[in-house]
Amino acid sequence: MTRLYFSLLIALVLGLPCMAATVEHVTLPNGLSILVVEAPTSDICGVHIALDIGPDRVPAKKAGLRALTQQVLLSRIRSVMNERDDLAPLRRQGTQGAGFSVETQREHVEFIASVTSSQFSTLAKFIGPAIFEADWTQDDVVNARELLGRQSDGDAGQAGTPLEEAFQLFYRALLGESPYASPIFGTESTRQSITLADVKSFYRSYYVPNLASICVVGPVKATEAVDTLKTVFGGYARRDVRPRSAAPEPIGETRVEIGLSPELRSSILIVGVPLPPPGSEGFVIGEVIHAALSGSNGALASNEVLSGPLALSDGRGGRKVNPAGVLPIPISRAPYLAVVIRTMPVSIEDARQAALQQLLEFAREPLSDEALKRAKTRAINLHVRPMGLSAVAATGLNRRFLITDSFAPDDGFAARVAAITPQEIQDFASAQFKAHAISVLMPGI
């Protein structure tokens, strides 16, 4: 067990009073990792539980099995919470700004909750069995399949929308036929092939403590939080699982994927480049370049082609808006920097050239002192600002731990960013931006 003391970076960036925070990192004998940041910024505890269950653990013909299993678990969790009187405080907090969600990410599955400190122990005692002692019937699987089908048709955020379709094409261009490029929700055909036996076998195989990590950020005493989580989760037996597949190799040549969507009137273009893994110096440089591109004063906003000939009407009185944006850089085994542009089909080639030229500009000449200063400030703010919300902080820290196997809330990011020179950015872009992943989604059937 290690204990560190640090001043939250957010205090420096946002001007909040500095406060000492205690950090605990414990690995239980069954392999489960416990990460706690005792940070009394409010009375809300953020709890993030991740299981390192990626798409490489699912047969291609059963794509969507991870999401279906998560949906079954979510339905059972909701049912139990509604049935048990002792969980009434958790239900009430869910209507008062606290929350609970179950999600399937591209490289892992996760459970996210926020509760007041007084209910942390109740949540832990409930969620442990809910994740590791779950059971269900055929009806639960059928209902989950139907809900998942509706979500993949566009009822849940970006799932099933044209933007998600374009993003799926981009991932295929970036990674080829890798399992990481498979659709998270699967397809109607693969979902229908998933049986009750498939879900139970998958659950028994991979919902195990040695694939799990729990991160807690909030005002609970770090040692007390660790003791509570030890008591709840320490009794679950580890199970040997096959090692996960190696991270996808970055593209070595430019690849393009094209698709059609009957829901589109304009087209969606995504142009991106692979980045080095999180934690590396190259990844930090990528975050600075992302910051240089994004925002109201960023390079994309001031691009003369994107803000001029390719600008689109905002639909509210004919005002023209720049159609381009920068996707968030994922904490991933296959990270990327990507520009997304909505434009008319006849302008796709102009938009592609504008996006590529903007990216390659970083290799052609160094950033000005003013542009670099702005980019560094923005990069630090984007990196640190989520620490102000406990559930968001727990999520970000745990996801990073899952990928890097490092738990360091004060990771020295600001100092690393401050040390980057214009020449380092130019050299990085020259070496890294040679191959591009491009997806194009056009209107059509």
VOFIGU-24452 format. One record per residue (C-alpha): x, y, z. Coordinates in steps of 0.25 Angstrom, whole numbers, plus 5000, padded with zeros to 4 digits. Layout:
REM residues N
XYZ...
This chain:
REM residues 445
500050005000500550144997500150275002500450404994500150544997499950654986499250784983498150764973498550824959497150874958497450974969498651034961497851034948496451084953496951174964496351084975496951074989498050974990497650854998498450725002497850604996498250465001498350354990498350204993498650094983498449954987498449824979497649714986498149564986497049534976497549634967496549744968497149884968496649994978496950134975496550244985496650394984496250464997495850604992494850685001494450774990492950744992492050634999491950554986492750424984493050384970493250234968493650164955493850014953494449964941494649824935495749804925494849724916495149774902494549734888495649634886494949544896493749534887493649444875493349534862492049454860491549494874491849644873491049724883491249614894491949714903490849814902489749714903490349664916490449804921489049834918488549704925489349744938488749884937487349834936487649744948488249854956487049944954486049834958486849804971486949954974485449974972485049844981485949864993485549965004486949975009487350034996486350144996487450255000488150214987486850234979486650364985488050414982487750374968486650474967487450584974488650594964489450474968489450364958489750224953490150174939490650044932491350064919492149984909493350054904494150014892495249944900494649914914493249914921492950004933492050044944491950194949491250244961491250374969490650374984490850454996491950415006490850355015490350255005491750215000491750085008490350055004490650064990491949984991491149864998490149874987490949884975491949774978490949654978490249724966491449714958492049584962490849504967489849534956488849434951487749454940486749374932486449364917485449474918486549564923487349534911486149554901485849694908487249734908487449694893486149784889486649904897488049894891487449884877486650014880487950074885488750034873487550104864487950234871487150244884488450254892489350374890490150354877489850204876489250174862489350314857490150364845491250414853491450284860491450214846492450304841493250284853493150134851493650144837494850234843495250124853495250024841496150114833497050134846497149994850496749904838495949774842496349774856495349734867495549874872494849924860493649844862492349914865492149924880490649884879490849784869489849764857488449714857488949584852490049564862489149614874488049504870489049394870489449424885488749324894488549314909489649214910490649314902490349424912490549334924491849274919492349404916492049464929492649344937493849354928494149504929493449574941494549534950495249624961496649604954496149684942495449794950495949924956495150024965495450174966494750254977494950414977494250484989494250525003494250385009495450355017496450285008496750175018495250155021494950145007495950035004495549955016494049965012494449914997495349805003494249755011493249754999494149714988495249634995494449504996494249484981495149374975496049414963496049334951497049304941496749374927497549374914498349494913497749604904498149624890499349724887498949864884498549884870499749934861499550074856499350094841500550094832499850154820498750244817497350164817495950214813494650154817493350204810491950174814490550224811489450264820487950294817487850384829488850484823488650614815490050664816491350574817492250544829493750534827494750494838496250504836497150454846498550404850499050304860499750354873500650284882500150214895499650294907500750334917501750354906502350484902501750474888500350464894500550594902501050664889499750604882498950674893499650804891499350794876497950764879497850884887498450964876497450924867496150934876495351044882494851174877496251234875496851104870497451074856496251004851495351124855496251214847496451124835496051214823495551094815494751034826494151164831493951224817493551134805493251014813492451084824491051034826489751104830489351084844487951074841487551194849487551314840488651274830489851304838491051224833491851134843493151064842492750914839493950854846494350804860495350724867494950594873495450564888496750484888496350354895497050294906497250164898498250054893498050114879497950264881497750364870497650514867496450534857495750644850494250634847493550714836492150724832492050774818491250754805491550634796492150724785493150784795493750654801495050664793495250814797494950774812495950664811497050744806496750854816496750764828498050694823498750824820498350874834498950754841500250754832500450904835500950854849502050784841502350894831502651014841502751034856501551094864501751244867502051274882500551324883499951204877500851114886500551184899499051174896499151024892499850994905498951074914497751004907498350864908498550874923497150924925496550814917497450714924497150764938495750824938495050684940495650674953494650774959493550664957493750544966493050444956493750494944495050504952494950354956494550314942495750384936496750334946496250184945496250184930497650234930498050134940497350024931498250064919499550104926499550024939499950154946499150224956499750364958498650474960499750584960500450524947501350644945500550684932500650834934502150824935502250734923501450824914502150944919503550884914503050854900503750934889503250974876504350894869503850764877502450784872502950804857503850684858502750594864501750644853502750614842502950474847501550434852500650504842501050424829499950324829498450364830497150294833495950354826494550314826493450374817491950354820491050404808489550424807488950304800488350164802
